[in-house]
Amino acid sequence: MWSRVKTFIYGYWKWLLPSLFALSLLFWFRYDIADWMRTRLGIELPENPRPFGVDDLEWCEQNYGEEMRDIAQSLDLPYAYLMSLAVLECSGEKPAGHRFEQHVFRELMKVKDGKRRTYEAVRKEHLTDMSEQEIRDLATSWGPFQVMGYKAVALDVDVEDLSDEDVAARIGARWIQKEYGRFLKKKKWKDSFHIHNTGKRFPLNGRSQTHDPYYVSDGLRYMKYFSAREDRNYSAD
């Protein structure tokens, strides 16, 4: 075993050392590099770097555990589901980051230009005075649940609220409760995950239509983890 390791090191030291040096610089000057990547490349790095060896589930617990317990209790939503959804949508990162959806932007612009009457709850009068950047924000998903910005219209909030880390989780949970809370009440977890990702219930043929084919199955697996953790916490109390 050791001989193989030595062979590997001797054979690849020319690129191994520069790579290690580059990684060292990345961690040492992390915030300067993060600022450069954000301003020059448009890539957001988390402000609170994840410790080595901490997986998505543990990281989500550290970043959102207490907040999600409070939200789950006040809105009567299942804690394990909210946590699992946050892992699926943002890997437990805080800030959660955001994703721009070009196809949604195109449809919203059609509404503004009068080529389409509505896009869900969004009508032309909602967009008339908006700049292109503001409409891009509506076509972007925000927060730990990655709720689309245009959902703010039906919730009667500003899109800035969805991107505000202090309130994004609670507002996102309000949308979940409004949009498919009845399925959560009935513990229809497959339907709930599928609705969140696609807007539709889980297909009767059993073939998920989510972008990631394992989205629903991973969500169910994460729920078992968080349910077990929640039970242990109650036992400890």
Phi, psi and omega per residue, in radians:
M1 nan -0.876 -3.113
W2 -1.095 -0.613 3.134
S3 -1.131 -0.626 3.109
R4 -1.170 -0.694 3.111
V5 -1.089 -0.797 3.131
K6 -1.094 -0.703 3.108
T7 -1.080 -0.715 3.130
F8 -1.118 -0.808 -3.119
I9 -1.097 -0.801 -3.129
Y10 -1.121 -0.622 -3.071
G11 -1.358 -0.465 -3.023
Y12 -2.163 0.288 -3.077
W13 -1.083 -0.462 -3.078
K14 -1.130 -0.571 3.086
W15 -1.823 -0.320 -3.123
L16 -1.200 -0.785 -3.126
L17 -1.130 -0.833 3.086
P18 -1.049 -0.611 3.124
S19 -1.146 -0.767 3.112
L20 -1.120 -0.671 3.110
F21 -1.123 -0.747 3.136
A22 -1.121 -0.706 3.102
L23 -1.140 -0.671 3.105
S24 -1.074 -0.775 3.102
L25 -1.097 -0.674 -3.131
L26 -1.038 -0.791 -3.121
F27 -1.340 -0.581 -3.092
W28 -1.240 -0.751 -3.125
F29 -1.891 0.681 -2.940
R30 -0.953 -0.796 -3.025
Y31 -1.290 -0.571 3.046
D32 -1.133 -0.741 3.131
I33 -1.182 -0.682 3.120
A34 -1.069 -0.716 3.130
D35 -1.149 -0.727 3.120
W36 -1.113 -0.755 -3.130
M37 -1.158 -0.603 -3.128
R38 -1.252 -0.782 -3.069
T39 -1.387 -0.655 -3.066
R40 -1.602 -0.659 -3.041
L41 -1.901 -0.194 -3.120
G42 1.271 0.381 -3.125
I43 -1.805 2.190 3.131
E44 -1.622 2.156 3.008
L45 -1.781 2.537 -3.132
P46 -1.083 2.412 3.134
E47 -1.220 -0.507 -3.114
N48 -1.904 1.610 -3.036
P49 -1.106 2.478 -3.120
R50 -1.317 2.294 3.073
P51 -1.075 2.578 3.141
F52 -1.059 2.345 3.080
G53 1.575 -0.052 3.134
V54 -1.606 2.117 -3.099
D55 -1.465 3.088 -3.062
D56 -1.050 -0.689 -3.098
L57 -1.150 -0.809 3.127
E58 -1.148 -0.701 -3.111
W59 -1.149 -0.679 3.099
C60 -1.122 -0.682 3.106
E61 -1.095 -0.741 3.135
Q62 -1.147 -0.713 -3.053
N63 -1.472 -0.557 -2.986
Y64 -2.221 -0.118 -3.011
G65 -0.897 -0.972 -3.089
E66 -1.144 -0.739 -3.139
E67 -1.103 -0.753 -3.116
M68 -1.208 -0.579 3.080
R69 -1.088 -0.747 3.134
D70 -1.142 -0.759 3.135
I71 -1.137 -0.786 -3.124
A72 -1.043 -0.715 -3.117
Q73 -1.231 -0.767 -3.065
S74 -1.280 -0.551 -3.120
L75 -1.793 0.016 -3.132
D76 0.992 0.915 3.087
L77 -2.077 2.644 -3.109
P78 -1.244 2.120 -3.129
Y79 -0.991 -0.796 -3.088
A80 -1.080 -0.624 3.123
Y81 -1.194 -0.812 -3.122
L82 -1.056 -0.736 3.140
M83 -1.169 -0.742 3.133
S84 -1.095 -0.698 3.125
L85 -1.122 -0.694 3.111
A86 -1.126 -0.628 3.081
V87 -1.150 -0.773 -3.136
L88 -1.102 -0.709 -2.979
E89 -1.553 -0.582 -3.085
C90 -2.369 0.155 3.137
S91 1.031 0.410 3.112
G92 1.362 0.132 -3.106
E93 -1.295 2.534 3.060
K94 -2.470 1.991 0.078
P95 -1.081 2.643 -3.018
A96 -1.360 -0.320 -3.077
G97 1.436 -3.059 -3.106
H98 -2.664 2.799 -3.131
R99 -2.346 2.171 3.093
F100 -1.492 2.331 -3.129
E101 -1.956 1.827 -3.064
Q102 -1.063 -0.702 -3.095
H103 -1.152 -0.584 3.091
V104 -1.208 -0.721 3.115
F105 -1.016 -0.764 3.130
R106 -1.050 -0.742 -3.120
E107 -1.198 -0.676 3.105
L108 -1.140 -0.673 3.107
M109 -1.144 -0.588 3.071
K110 -1.096 -0.686 3.100
V111 -1.113 -0.806 3.140
K112 -1.075 -0.681 -3.104
D113 -1.448 0.012 3.115
G114 1.395 0.205 -3.141
K115 -1.547 -0.143 3.099
R116 -2.565 2.421 -3.032
R117 -1.267 -0.854 -3.108
T118 -2.499 2.824 2.926
Y119 -2.323 1.728 -2.934
E120 0.948 -2.085 -3.082
A121 -1.528 -0.044 -3.055
V122 -1.507 2.218 3.086
R123 -2.078 2.973 -3.063
K124 -0.994 -0.697 -3.104
E125 -1.112 -0.413 3.088
H126 -1.247 -0.457 -2.988
L127 -1.866 -0.225 -2.982
T128 -0.907 -0.813 -3.065
D129 -1.640 0.151 -3.099
M130 -1.550 2.503 3.031
S131 -1.366 2.966 3.110
E132 -1.078 -0.680 3.139
Q133 -1.129 -0.674 3.127
E134 -1.155 -0.625 3.095
I135 -1.257 -0.589 3.039
R136 -1.067 -0.653 3.095
D137 -1.126 -0.616 3.083
L138 -1.185 -0.479 -3.129
A139 -1.623 0.304 -3.128
T140 -2.068 2.483 3.096
S141 -1.631 2.511 -2.986
W142 -2.338 2.782 2.967
G143 1.343 3.096 -3.087
P144 -1.106 -0.397 3.107
F145 -1.767 0.048 3.135
Q146 0.848 0.952 3.088
V147 -1.383 2.323 -3.125
M148 -1.102 2.484 -3.089
G149 -1.025 -0.609 -3.100
Y150 -1.200 -0.253 3.072
K151 -1.142 -0.319 3.118
A152 -1.044 -0.507 -3.123
V153 -1.076 -0.880 -3.130
A154 -1.191 -0.507 -3.140
L155 -1.461 -0.153 -3.121
D156 1.033 0.786 3.047
V157 -2.266 2.959 3.068
D158 -1.491 2.628 3.123
V159 -1.088 -0.461 3.098
E160 -1.087 -0.498 3.119
D161 -1.184 -0.618 3.120
L162 -1.192 -0.461 -3.114
S163 -1.687 -0.068 3.132
D164 -1.449 1.985 -3.060
E165 -1.046 -0.400 -3.120
D166 -1.281 -0.485 -3.069
V167 -2.224 -0.096 -3.045
A168 -1.022 -0.736 -3.112
A169 -1.126 -0.737 -3.120
R170 -1.190 -0.747 3.126
I171 -1.163 -0.703 3.071
G172 -1.061 -0.684 3.120
A173 -1.183 -0.608 3.055
R174 -1.083 -0.714 3.105
W175 -1.133 -0.732 3.108
I176 -1.023 -0.814 -3.137
Q177 -1.057 -0.732 -3.106
K178 -1.248 -0.719 -2.999
E179 -1.379 -0.779 -3.091
Y180 -2.581 0.523 3.120
G181 -1.047 -0.526 -3.128
R182 -1.121 -0.552 3.112
F183 -1.278 -0.618 3.073
L184 -1.152 -0.660 3.107
K185 -1.041 -0.624 -3.119
K186 -1.567 0.085 3.137
K187 1.047 0.620 3.078
K188 -1.569 1.350 -2.995
W189 -1.158 -0.724 3.138
K190 -1.045 -0.829 3.116
D191 -1.044 -0.735 -3.078
S192 -1.109 -0.852 3.114
F193 -1.070 -0.742 -3.081
H194 -1.190 -0.687 3.101
I195 -1.104 -0.736 -3.120
H196 -1.060 -0.676 -3.054
N197 -1.516 -0.580 -3.023
T198 -2.133 -0.257 -3.055
G199 1.490 0.009 -3.093
K200 -2.234 2.707 3.083
R201 -1.169 2.830 3.129
F202 -1.106 2.267 -3.066
P203 -1.049 2.518 3.122
L204 -1.155 -0.440 3.129
N205 -1.377 -0.030 3.071
G206 1.412 0.048 -3.122
R207 -1.718 1.895 -3.109
S208 -1.110 2.473 3.119
Q209 -1.837 0.220 3.126
T210 -1.241 2.723 3.138
H211 -1.037 -0.778 3.016
D212 -1.626 2.027 -3.076
P213 -1.082 -0.324 -3.130
Y214 -1.735 0.153 -3.082
Y215 -0.970 -0.900 -3.091
V216 -1.219 -0.803 -3.119
S217 -1.119 -0.665 3.073
D218 -1.134 -0.726 3.112
G219 -1.035 -0.743 3.111
L220 -1.118 -0.674 3.127
R221 -1.171 -0.712 3.120
Y222 -1.153 -0.599 3.127
M223 -1.082 -0.664 3.095
K224 -1.072 -0.718 3.135
Y225 -1.099 -0.891 -3.066
F226 -1.250 -0.556 3.076
S227 -1.119 -0.747 3.122
A228 -1.123 -0.720 3.113
R229 -1.122 -0.694 3.141
E230 -1.147 -0.716 3.123
D231 -1.105 -0.696 3.120
R232 -1.147 -0.648 3.135
N233 -1.158 -0.705 3.107
Y234 -1.145 -0.676 3.121
S235 -1.107 -0.687 -3.137
A236 -1.170 -0.623 3.106
D237 -1.205 nan nan
